[in-house]
């Protein structure tokens, strides 16, 4: 017997899980396929921005989310030569319900979405299920081929396939869509070092270090720092060995000299091949790309998850009705790209400016900090710190939960 559903979402990341939950709350039969057995993977984007925190409130999930162990980042700044801090973005000044970025393991966020989805009759989450190809009929995508945990090959027909399977999206590749790539001068090497338990979880700040051709960003987490060391693209730090890497970390972060021994080998350091790209067209007939499958973001600002979630909300808002009526077509899919195109382009433009003006000069040894003009501007007009805070925390076009997906706040479990 042929399996059928209204919508197949390929990929159980933030975009896929949020989209699956919202469509199910509209009554759409939706199947989310995640190739892994769980969500436990290190060094995924773990930032939940103010606009996403507002969305969780609208979905009735705010209290459950805030019951999760998390740290709250309110300020982003750069160290000054005199030992002071130049505040670049002050999220505490935002007039929003949650004026901070919450740092929480991505698997906790995804588990929360999965739990909420399972309460909906039309929500079907299939773990250990890997899409292997697209089904086409008369030039239109009409479903997917997939492999079960037991290795069985099956087919699932649907009115829509949504590619939410990230920057290396198989669904996008199978569709024939190809992104335009914008060069990035660095890769990110992620690792963890312990953080004293007495350091609080709220009011934390991000303070990048940049000197001697090195650039690093320590993100305060519950019990540890998650640290991104940015190295020129293509540089193979593994070949240099763990001792050399410890020396590099100590030179960049002298305060961590007493704990770099926690890095036992280069296996403790994970490479992120940074990409910045964008599809011009986000769909073919029967298939839509969202999130990193449509536009891979640089880690600058940590905005990738926020944009992916907003893509998912816009997709559910625009497509729930045609999916329910069975009338969805290419024109409906084009509306998603039209709605999310400008915010995506503007954020990527800002990231490219930051790459050129801040990251590249530091890694080329031309400067040990942000541009002098930026420093003068922020020092003379400190209140302008609300502008990057808004762009980072809220974005150019924040999306809100459609009426069909809203729920009263659910109390946190004691």
N, C-alpha and C positions, 0 to 999 in steps of 0.2 A: 504494500500500500504506500502511495506517495505521501510524504510528510508535507504539510503546508502550514504557513503562518503569514501574518500580515507584513512583518518586518524582521529581517535578520540584521543584527548589529554584530559586526566582526571586531572583536577586541573588547576586553573587560577592563579598560583603564578608566580614568575619570570621565572622559567624554562618552564612552560606551555605556557605562553604568548609569550615569545621570540620564542619558537619553532613554535607556531601557526603562528606568523607573517612571519617568514622565509620561512616556507613551502608554505604559501599562495603566497609569492612573487615568488616562483618557479612555481606557477600554480597548486599546489596540493590542492585538496578539503580537507579542514581541519576544524574540529569542536572542539572547546575548551569548555569543560563543567566545570563551576564553581558553587558549591553548594550554595554559598552565593549570596545575591542580589546586593552586591557592594564589593569593596576592602577595606572598612574602618574597619581595625582591628589594635588595638594598639600592640606595642612591637613586631612587626615582624622585621626581619632583614632589616635595613634601610641604609646599607652601599653599595655604588656603587663605585667599585674599578677602578683604572686607566685602566685596560684592558677592563672593561665593558664600560667605558667612551669612549675609542677608538672605540669599537664596535658601540656605538650609533652614533659616527661621520660617520662611514662607512655606517650605515643604513640611513644617512641623517636626524638623529633626535637629533644631538648634540646641536644645538642652541635652540631647543624647550626644551630640558632637562635643559640646563643651565639657561633658563628663569624661571625655578621653584625656589622658595625660598629654599636655601640649605646652609649648612655650609661646609667648606673645611678643612679637617684634613691633616696636612703635617708631623707632628712628633708624635711619640709614645715614651714615656719615663717612668722612675720610679723615685719617689722622693728619694733623698739621705738624710742621717742623718744631713748633714750640711745645709740643706734647698735648695740645688741645685737640678738640674734635670739631670739624666743619660739618654741620648738619646739612645734608643734601635733601633728605625727605623726612618730614615729621608727620607720621600718620595719626598721631594723637590729636592733631588739629582738624581732622576730617569730621564733618557733621554727618556721621553714619552710625548705625547701631553698634558696630564693632570696629573701632578705629585702630586696627592693628592687623598684622599678618600672623595667622596661627601656623605654627610649625608642628605638624603631626605626621607620623609615619603614614605613607600613602595607603598601606594595606588596611589601616584602621578606617580611613575614609571609605575605601572600597567595600570593606566588610559592612559598614553602616549602610551604604547604598544597597548592598545585596540583601541585608536583613529587611530593609524597607520594601524592596522589590518583591520579596517572597510573600508579603502580605497582600499582594495584588494577584487576582486570579489569572490574569492574562500575561503575567511575567514568567519567563522561562530562562533561567540561567544555567548554562551547560559548561561546567569546568572540564578540563582535560579534553577539550574538543577543539580540533584544529581545522580551520578552513584550508582546503587544498586546491580549490579552483572555483571559478564562476560557471554557472549554467546560463547559456544564451539560447534564445529562440527568436528567430527573425530579427536579429540585430539588437535585441533587448535583453538585459540581464534579468533573469527570472528566478534566481536562487543561487545556492552554493553547494559545492561538494565538500564533504568534511570527513575527518577521521576521528573515531571515538577513542576513548582511553584504551579499549581493548584492541585497537588497530583495525576495526571494521570500517570500510568505506561506505558512506551513505550520501543521500541527497536531501536537501530541504528547499522546497519551492516557496517563493515569497513575492509579494508585490513590490518590495523595496529591499535592497541591500545597502547598509550603511557601513562604509569603511572607517572604522575608528581604531585601527590597529597600528597606529604610530607612524613614525618617520620612515620606517622600512616596510610600509604597508604592502602586503601581498595582494590584497584586494585591489588596491590602486594600480599596482603593476599589471595585474591580470586585466584590468579594465582598459589599459592602453594609455591612461593619463600620465603625463610626465611633468614634474615640477621644474620651474626655473630656479636655478641655484645661485645664491649670492655668497661670495667668498667670505669665509670667517678666518681670522688670523690665528686662532688658538683652538686647542682642545682642553677639556676639563678632566683633571685627575682627582677623583673623590676618595676621601678616607675619613676615618673617625679617630678622635682623641677624647679622652675622658674630660668631663666637666665637673667641678666640685659640686656636691649635692646642696651646699648651702646657698648657691647662686639661685636667685628666684626665677620663676617661670614667666612673670609678667614684666612689662616695661623694658624688655631686652632690646639691644640694638645690634645692627650689622655694621661692622667697621672693616672694610677691605684693607689689606696691607699691600703696598706697591713700592718696591725699591729694588735696585740692582738687577734689573731685567726680570724681576719676579712679581707675580700678582696672585694674591690669594684671598679667599673670602671664607671666614669662619661663621657658620650658622649655629647659633645657640639652640641646643635641643635639651630634652629632659635627660640629664645625666651624661651628656656627651656633646662635643662639637662635631658637626658634619662640615667638613672643610673641602672647598674646591680650590685646587691649585691649577692655575691656568698656565699652560706651556705653549710655545709656538706650535702650530699645527704640523703634525708629522714627526715631532721630536719623540723618540722612543726612550722614555724614562726607565723602562724595565731593563734595558741593556746596561744602564748605569748602575743598577743594583740598589738594594735597600739602604746600605750605608750612605751612599751619595744622596739618596732621597731624604734621609733623616737630616743630613747636613743642610740641605736646601730648605727644608721645613724650619729648622732651627734658625737659620739666617733670616728667614722671612718673618717668623713668629718667635722671637726670643722667649716669650712667656710660656711657650710650649716645650722648652728644652728639657724639662723634667719628665716629660711623658712621651717623647717621640719613640722611646723604646717599645711602646705599645704596638708599633708597626713591626711585626715580626718578619715579614717578607713582602715582596711586591704583590703577592696575592691579596694583601689587605688594601691595595690601592686599585680602584676601578677606573678604567678609561671611558670617557664619554666623547665619542667622535662628534663634535659640535657641527650641526648643520643649520643653515638659515635658507629656507626655500619656500616656494609658494606655487600652487597650481593657478594657472590663469582661469581654467574651467574646472569646477569642482564636481561635475557630474557627467555621466553618460546615461542613456535611457535605462532606468531601473537601478542605478547605483549612484550614491552620493558619498563624497569624502568630507570628513570633518576633523577638527583637531589637528594633530601633527600629520595626519595623512593628507591634509589639505595645505598645511603651512607649518613646517618645522621651525621652531623658535630657538633663538640663542638663549642660554641660561641667564643672560643679563636681565636683572629685574625679577627673575623667577616668575614671569607672567605666562608661561606656556600652559600651565594647568588652568589658569583663570580664563584664558581665551578658549581653550578646549571645552570647558564647562559652558561658557556662554554660547559657543557654537551649538552645543547639545540642546540648550534651552530654546534657542531660536529655531532649531530643527523641529523640536516637539511642538512648539507654538504654531509653526507654519504648516506642518505636515500631518498632524493628528487627524484633522477633519477629513482630508482627502484619503488618508489611509483607512479610516473607518468606513468611508463610503465606497472604497475600492476604485476610486477614479484618479488616483495619483498618476501624474505624468511628468515629462521633462520640464514643463514650465513651472510646476510646483517646486521641483528641485532647484531650479535656477533662482528662485526667490531666496533660498537660504544663502547662497553665495552673494546675492545682491545686498542682503541685510548685513552680512558679516565682513564684506570685502574691505570697506574703508577702515574699520577698527584694526583689522589685520595689517593692512598696508602701513598705517600710521605707526603702529607699535614696532613693526619691523624696520621702518625708517629710523625711528629713534634708536633702536638697537644698533643699526649700522653706523649711526653717528657716534654712539658710545664706543664701538669697536675702533673707529678711526681716530677719535679725539682722546680717548683715555687708554684703552687696552694696548693698542699697537705701539704708541710712543713709549709706554713703560717697558714692554717686552723687547723693544729695540734699543733700550738704554738711553733714550732721548729725554726722559723725564721720570721723576719718582713720585708722581702724584697727578691729580687732575689738572686740566689746563689753568694757567694763572687767571685767565678771564673769568672762568667759572668760580674760582676761589673769591675773586674780588666781588663778583656779583652776589654770591651767597653771603659774604661777610657784610656787604653794604646794605643788602635787602634781605635779611634773614627770614622775613615772612614769606618770601617766594618759595620756601621749602614745602609749602602746601601744594604747589603745582606738580612737582615730580611725585609727591605722596599721592595725589589724586590719580595721576596717570598710572602709577604702579598699583594702587589699591583698588581703584574703581574702574578705570579704563575709559575709553572714548565712547563706548555704547554699552553700558551694563544691561544685562538681560534679567528680567524678573519672571518668576514662575507664573505660567498661565493659570487662569482660574481653576481649570479642571484638575490641576496638580496640587493645589494648595490644601493644607490641612492645619487644624488647630495644633498648637504646640503640644508635643508629647512630653510628659514629665520624665526627667532622667531617672534611671533605675538606681535605687539606693543600695 
